[in-house]
Amino acid sequence: MTREEKIQNILDATRALIEEKTKSGELTAEMAAAILECQNSAIAAVN
């Protein structure tokens, strides 16, 4: 799997999680910030 594919998988998973939390009414600003921070860390770790 290429680096680009791995990054795309991370982005897709983040998008799905945010959509799920939004639909259920659970998403807060703090949660969204934490999710994006984790996303960015995961992307930075991909080689």
MMTF fields as JSON, N, C-alpha, C and O atoms, coordinates in Angstrom:
{
  "mmtfVersion": "1.0.0",
  "mmtfProducer": "UNKNOWN",
  "numBonds": 187,
  "numAtoms": 188,
  "numGroups": 47,
  "numChains": 1,
  "numModels": 1,
  "chainsPerModel": [1],
  "groupsPerChain": [47],
  "chainIdList": ["A"],
  "bondAtomList": [4, 2, 8, 6, 12, 10, 16, 14, 20, 18, 24, 22, 28, 26, 32, 30, 36, 34, 40, 38, 44, 42, 48, 46, 52, 50, 56, 54, 60, 58, 64, 62, 68, 66, 72, 70, 76, 74, 80, 78, 84, 82, 88, 86, 92, 90, 96, 94, 100, 98, 104, 102, 108, 106, 112, 110, 116, 114, 120, 118, 124, 122, 128, 126, 132, 130, 136, 134, 140, 138, 144, 142, 148, 146, 152, 150, 156, 154, 160, 158, 164, 162, 168, 166, 172, 170, 176, 174, 180, 178, 184, 182],
  "bondOrderList": [1, 1, 1, 1, 1, 1, 1, 1, 1, 1, 1, 1, 1, 1, 1, 1, 1, 1, 1, 1, 1, 1, 1, 1, 1, 1, 1, 1, 1, 1, 1, 1, 1, 1, 1, 1, 1, 1, 1, 1, 1, 1, 1, 1, 1, 1],
  "groupList": [{"groupName": "MET", "atomNameList": ["N", "CA", "C", "O"], "elementList": ["N", "C", "C", "O"], "formalChargeList": [0, 0, 0, 0], "bondAtomList": [1, 0, 2, 1, 3, 2], "bondOrderList": [1, 1, 2], "singleLetterCode": "M", "chemCompType": "L-PEPTIDE LINKING"}, {"groupName": "THR", "atomNameList": ["N", "CA", "C", "O"], "elementList": ["N", "C", "C", "O"], "formalChargeList": [0, 0, 0, 0], "bondAtomList": [1, 0, 2, 1, 3, 2], "bondOrderList": [1, 1, 2], "singleLetterCode": "T", "chemCompType": "L-PEPTIDE LINKING"}, {"groupName": "ARG", "atomNameList": ["N", "CA", "C", "O"], "elementList": ["N", "C", "C", "O"], "formalChargeList": [0, 0, 0, 0], "bondAtomList": [1, 0, 2, 1, 3, 2], "bondOrderList": [1, 1, 2], "singleLetterCode": "R", "chemCompType": "L-PEPTIDE LINKING"}, {"groupName": "GLU", "atomNameList": ["N", "CA", "C", "O"], "elementList": ["N", "C", "C", "O"], "formalChargeList": [0, 0, 0, 0], "bondAtomList": [1, 0, 2, 1, 3, 2], "bondOrderList": [1, 1, 2], "singleLetterCode": "E", "chemCompType": "L-PEPTIDE LINKING"}, {"groupName": "LYS", "atomNameList": ["N", "CA", "C", "O"], "elementList": ["N", "C", "C", "O"], "formalChargeList": [0, 0, 0, 0], "bondAtomList": [1, 0, 2, 1, 3, 2], "bondOrderList": [1, 1, 2], "singleLetterCode": "K", "chemCompType": "L-PEPTIDE LINKING"}, {"groupName": "ILE", "atomNameList": ["N", "CA", "C", "O"], "elementList": ["N", "C", "C", "O"], "formalChargeList": [0, 0, 0, 0], "bondAtomList": [1, 0, 2, 1, 3, 2], "bondOrderList": [1, 1, 2], "singleLetterCode": "I", "chemCompType": "L-PEPTIDE LINKING"}, {"groupName": "GLN", "atomNameList": ["N", "CA", "C", "O"], "elementList": ["N", "C", "C", "O"], "formalChargeList": [0, 0, 0, 0], "bondAtomList": [1, 0, 2, 1, 3, 2], "bondOrderList": [1, 1, 2], "singleLetterCode": "Q", "chemCompType": "L-PEPTIDE LINKING"}, {"groupName": "ASN", "atomNameList": ["N", "CA", "C", "O"], "elementList": ["N", "C", "C", "O"], "formalChargeList": [0, 0, 0, 0], "bondAtomList": [1, 0, 2, 1, 3, 2], "bondOrderList": [1, 1, 2], "singleLetterCode": "N", "chemCompType": "L-PEPTIDE LINKING"}, {"groupName": "LEU", "atomNameList": ["N", "CA", "C", "O"], "elementList": ["N", "C", "C", "O"], "formalChargeList": [0, 0, 0, 0], "bondAtomList": [1, 0, 2, 1, 3, 2], "bondOrderList": [1, 1, 2], "singleLetterCode": "L", "chemCompType": "L-PEPTIDE LINKING"}, {"groupName": "ASP", "atomNameList": ["N", "CA", "C", "O"], "elementList": ["N", "C", "C", "O"], "formalChargeList": [0, 0, 0, 0], "bondAtomList": [1, 0, 2, 1, 3, 2], "bondOrderList": [1, 1, 2], "singleLetterCode": "D", "chemCompType": "L-PEPTIDE LINKING"}, {"groupName": "ALA", "atomNameList": ["N", "CA", "C", "O"], "elementList": ["N", "C", "C", "O"], "formalChargeList": [0, 0, 0, 0], "bondAtomList": [1, 0, 2, 1, 3, 2], "bondOrderList": [1, 1, 2], "singleLetterCode": "A", "chemCompType": "L-PEPTIDE LINKING"}, {"groupName": "SER", "atomNameList": ["N", "CA", "C", "O"], "elementList": ["N", "C", "C", "O"], "formalChargeList": [0, 0, 0, 0], "bondAtomList": [1, 0, 2, 1, 3, 2], "bondOrderList": [1, 1, 2], "singleLetterCode": "S", "chemCompType": "L-PEPTIDE LINKING"}, {"groupName": "GLY", "atomNameList": ["N", "CA", "C", "O"], "elementList": ["N", "C", "C", "O"], "formalChargeList": [0, 0, 0, 0], "bondAtomList": [1, 0, 2, 1, 3, 2], "bondOrderList": [1, 1, 2], "singleLetterCode": "G", "chemCompType": "PEPTIDE LINKING"}, {"groupName": "CYS", "atomNameList": ["N", "CA", "C", "O"], "elementList": ["N", "C", "C", "O"], "formalChargeList": [0, 0, 0, 0], "bondAtomList": [1, 0, 2, 1, 3, 2], "bondOrderList": [1, 1, 2], "singleLetterCode": "C", "chemCompType": "L-PEPTIDE LINKING"}, {"groupName": "VAL", "atomNameList": ["N", "CA", "C", "O"], "elementList": ["N", "C", "C", "O"], "formalChargeList": [0, 0, 0, 0], "bondAtomList": [1, 0, 2, 1, 3, 2], "bondOrderList": [1, 1, 2], "singleLetterCode": "V", "chemCompType": "L-PEPTIDE LINKING"}],
  "groupTypeList": [0, 1, 2, 3, 3, 4, 5, 6, 7, 5, 8, 9, 10, 1, 2, 10, 8, 5, 3, 3, 4, 1, 4, 11, 12, 3, 8, 1, 10, 3, 0, 10, 10, 10, 5, 8, 3, 13, 6, 7, 11, 10, 5, 10, 10, 14, 7],
  "groupIdList": [1, 2, 3, 4, 5, 6, 7, 8, 9, 10, 11, 12, 13, 14, 15, 16, 17, 18, 19, 20, 21, 22, 23, 24, 25, 26, 27, 28, 29, 30, 31, 32, 33, 34, 35, 36, 37, 38, 39, 40, 41, 42, 43, 44, 45, 46, 47],
  "secStructList": [7, 7, 2, 2, 2, 2, 2, 2, 2, 2, 2, 2, 2, 2, 2, 2, 2, 2, 2, 2, 2, 2, 2, 2, 6, 7, 7, 7, 2, 2, 2, 2, 2, 2, 2, 2, 2, 2, 2, 2, 2, 2, 2, 2, 2, 7, 7],
  "xCoordList": [0.854, 0.0, 0.907, 1.873, 0.587, 1.41, 1.087, 0.062, 1.977, 1.775, 0.477, -0.275, 0.228, -0.986, -2.239, -3.224, -2.21, -3.361, -3.586, -4.723, -2.504, -2.623, -3.226, -4.104, -2.748, -3.274, -4.744, -5.543, -5.112, -6.513, -7.383, -8.503, -6.888, -7.635, -7.853, -8.942, -6.829, -6.953, -7.998, -8.853, -7.934, -8.899, -10.318, -11.25, -10.49, -11.819, -12.367, -13.544, -11.508, -11.943, -12.318, -13.299, -11.535, -11.842, -13.178, -14.002, -13.39, -14.645, -15.825, -16.847, -15.694, -16.774, -17.068, -18.23, -16.027, -16.216, -16.913, -17.83, -16.494, -17.118, -18.581, -19.443, -18.863, -20.255, -21.104, -22.23, -20.556, -21.286, -21.593, -22.719, -20.589, -20.769, -21.71, -22.46, -21.679, -22.578, -24.027, -24.918, -24.253, -25.608, -26.2, -27.401, -25.345, -25.846, -25.944, -26.463, -25.445, -25.498, -24.417, -24.479, -23.441, -22.384, -21.184, -20.368, -21.063, -19.868, -19.845, -20.765, -18.787, -18.572, -17.351, -16.61, -17.158, -15.995, -14.705, -13.745, -14.686, -13.498, -13.226, -12.078, -14.281, -14.119, -13.624, -12.741, -14.175, -13.746, -12.268, -11.521, -11.861, -10.453, -9.555, -8.485, -9.975, -9.181, -9.093, -8.035, -10.189, -10.195, -9.235, -8.459, -9.282, -8.398, -6.934, -6.041, -6.694, -5.323, -4.796, -3.649, -5.629, -5.23, -5.008, -4.076, -5.87, -5.717, -4.365, -3.638, -4.045, -2.786, -1.586, -0.584, -1.67, -0.596, -0.437, 0.682, -1.546, -1.5, -0.888, -0.079, -1.267, -0.702, 0.799, 1.571, 1.206, 2.63, 3.433, 4.613, 2.805, 3.494, 3.571, 4.337, 2.785, 2.77, 4.071, 4.546, 4.627, 5.833, 5.689, 6.612],
  "yCoordList": [-1.165, 0.0, 1.237, 1.312, 2.18, 3.387, 4.34, 4.213, 5.294, 6.311, 7.078, 7.371, 7.395, 8.137, 7.342, 7.906, 6.035, 5.186, 5.116, 5.16, 5.008, 4.978, 6.281, 6.267, 7.401, 8.699, 8.815, 9.322, 8.356, 8.411, 7.573, 7.972, 6.417, 5.578, 6.307, 6.246, 6.992, 7.767, 8.866, 9.053, 9.585, 10.661, 10.116, 10.713, 8.987, 8.373, 7.947, 8.153, 7.351, 6.914, 8.104, 8.051, 9.176, 10.383, 10.964, 11.331, 11.047, 11.584, 10.75, 11.3, 9.423, 8.532, 8.7, 8.725, 8.814, 8.983, 10.3, 10.337, 11.362, 12.67, 12.658, 13.211, 12.031, 11.935, 11.141, 11.528, 10.031, 9.187, 9.958, 9.929, 10.643, 11.394, 12.58, 12.938, 13.186, 14.3, 13.82, 14.445, 12.71, 12.177, 11.765, 11.911, 11.245, 10.803, 11.949, 11.77, 13.125, 14.282, 14.297, 15.101, 13.434, 13.321, 14.229, 14.439, 14.765, 15.514, 16.879, 17.682, 17.12, 18.431, 19.056, 18.381, 20.33, 21.002, 20.377, 20.213, 20.032, 19.423, 18.058, 17.716, 17.278, 15.962, 16.093, 15.344, 17.024, 17.232, 17.626, 17.143, 18.494, 18.903, 17.717, 17.57, 16.877, 15.706, 14.713, 14.133, 14.522, 13.607, 14.106, 13.325, 15.388, 15.945, 15.906, 15.707, 16.094, 15.998, 14.572, 14.372, 13.597, 12.205, 11.887, 11.167, 12.429, 12.238, 12.774, 12.105, 13.964, 14.575, 13.795, 13.674, 13.269, 12.448, 11.161, 10.732, 10.554, 9.319, 9.578, 8.784, 10.675, 11.006, 11.254, 10.822, 11.938, 12.223, 10.936, 10.88, 9.91, 8.657, 7.727, 6.763, 8.007, 7.15, 7.321, 8.435, 6.194, 6.275, 5.476, 5.435],
  "zCoordList": [0.0, 0.0, 0.0, 0.76, -0.843, -0.933, 0.199, 0.869, 0.4, 1.438, 1.179, 2.109, -0.072, -0.43, -0.098, 0.378, -0.347, -0.027, 1.485, 1.954, 2.229, 3.687, 4.209, 5.072, 3.681, 4.098, 3.723, 4.512, 2.537, 2.114, 3.039, 3.36, 3.473, 4.419, 5.736, 6.308, 6.218, 7.462, 7.287, 8.152, 6.18, 5.927, 5.831, 6.372, 5.148, 5.014, 6.374, 6.667, 7.202, 8.528, 9.404, 10.145, 9.316, 10.088, 9.656, 10.493, 8.355, 7.828, 8.306, 8.717, 8.255, 8.681, 10.17, 10.576, 10.977, 12.422, 12.735, 13.555, 12.1, 12.345, 11.895, 12.578, 10.748, 10.286, 11.28, 11.592, 11.772, 12.733, 14.013, 14.508, 14.543, 15.79, 15.583, 16.491, 14.405, 14.109, 14.054, 14.63, 13.359, 13.221, 14.562, 14.788, 15.459, 16.751, 17.757, 18.86, 17.375, 18.257, 19.323, 20.254, 19.206, 20.21, 19.95, 20.848, 18.754, 18.394, 19.07, 18.916, 19.812, 20.423, 19.748, 19.034, 19.979, 19.404, 19.918, 19.165, 21.192, 21.775, 21.162, 20.881, 20.955, 20.352, 18.916, 18.496, 18.168, 16.79, 16.738, 15.887, 17.64, 17.685, 18.016, 17.426, 18.946, 19.322, 18.164, 17.919, 17.464, 16.32, 15.246, 14.694, 14.952, 13.93, 14.367, 13.543, 15.643, 16.157, 15.989, 15.59, 16.293, 16.104, 14.625, 14.265, 13.785, 12.342, 11.879, 11.144, 12.308, 11.896, 12.409, 11.704, 13.617, 14.169, 13.371, 13.088, 13.013, 12.232, 10.855, 10.376, 10.227, 8.915, 9.033, 8.177, 10.077, 10.274, 10.485, 10.137, 11.048, 11.324, 10.12, 10.131, 9.082, 7.907, 7.123, 6.906, 6.708, 5.879, 4.62, 3.806]
}
